[in-house]
Amino acid sequence: MAPSGENSSDEIAGNDSRGFIAALVDDGRPLIAFTGISLALSGAFALFQSATGHFLPHDTEFLQMSPRDLCSINECRIVHFMIHDRVSFGGSLLAIAALYLWLAAFPLRAREAWAWWTLCLSGVFGFGSFLTYLGYGYLDTWHGAATLVLLPCFLVGLVLTRRAILAQAATTGADVSWRTLLKPGCAPRWLSRAGAGRACLLLAALGMIGAGFTIQTIGMTQVFVDTDLEFMGLDRAQIQAINPRLIPLIAHDRAGFGGGVATAGIMLLACVWCARPSRSLLQMLFLAGAAGWSTSVGVHSAIGYTDTLHLTPAVAGTVLFFIGLALARSSMYGTRAD
């Protein structure tokens, strides 16, 4: 007989009466992780396609123009501008994917309710941002198909993880309401090294939320700001004259990029505020930040869109974020008592 607290493989096989699918989805965390992996693959594909200068087939079909045709206009500035949005969107998807995978592997495993509410918010703003694409009359069929596949997995994952959290709360009496998002995971002195690092990370997250909603709103309304038109060397009427479907496609890219940044910012804010400091949290924040900030800032240099007014918020956010990580590092690893 196996020692107390241990089970032989035969006993495990004999006692586990779940079906194959039930075992795969388990407590819902595998479905959340699957959503994160799918977002990571989508983000990587967006970066690869942008790096090669290609459009998706349905984009080309919608425009009735190839990237090569557009590149022949004004030193390829229109295509470069579109690549700038798509690379930034891909980076935001990679950052969100890292956050999803960490939430599934750590706080959801510990049945922490704030993590579940964070996922809910990410779903509302992330999947909901798909509807903003319709503001200019362009339906991204590939994005729509991916949403139809991922959304059910995500929702079932939410249902199952919520069930697991409620089951544990029934025995522990833990709070499982949305108010868990208001409770800090730690309380360092704000003037300490750890407190200053945490404040920098929270400010960077708030900046991302504000920037994301601003970009999303611009994408649904005016589409361009002055520095965008200056970079392309064209005004709105000239872009419209080149192809009347060009602005709707660019608006779609802008709205998607803004939605991704806002969603990543909301999740970052919740994780920094609610999670207990840990090595895994620090590592996840570094990976998410490296993916998101490097793409959003680096693509501007790659295409020559280096207007100071346009770049300053992104550079400031990058500096603030990584200063915050550096200051919080020792407390995350448990080497300081503050």
Helices and strands as residue ranges (DSSP letters): H 9-15, H 20-25, H 29-52, H 57-63, H 67-71, G 74-76, H 77-105, H 113-132, G 133-136, H 141-172, G 178-182, H 193-220, H 226-232, H 236-242, H 246-274, H 279-303, H 308-332
